[in-house]
Amino acid sequence: MRMMNEFEAQVLSDLSVLKTQMTGLTGDGNGGRLADLERRMDRHEQNWQRAKGFAAAMSVLLAVIEVAFDAWRRH
């Protein structure tokens, strides 16, 4: 059996580092950094939808108050 040359040893070392980095990125089945990022994006999207709903409700409320004020002023 022959010994590995320097290039082959470097390639195996780099592959080992890459495997470790990919495990950190994708996780070991329970989620890694990508799963964390996806959860953060889901929370952000949920908060954004809530803010848009609140803004829509406030605009309706202000429109109703304005109509009521105009009706009160005309009488």
Buried (B, 14 or more C-beta within 10 A) or exposed (E): EEEEEEEEEEEEEEEEEEEEEEEEEEBEEEEBEEBEEEEEEEEEEEEEEEEEEEEEEEEEEEEEEEEEEEEEEEE
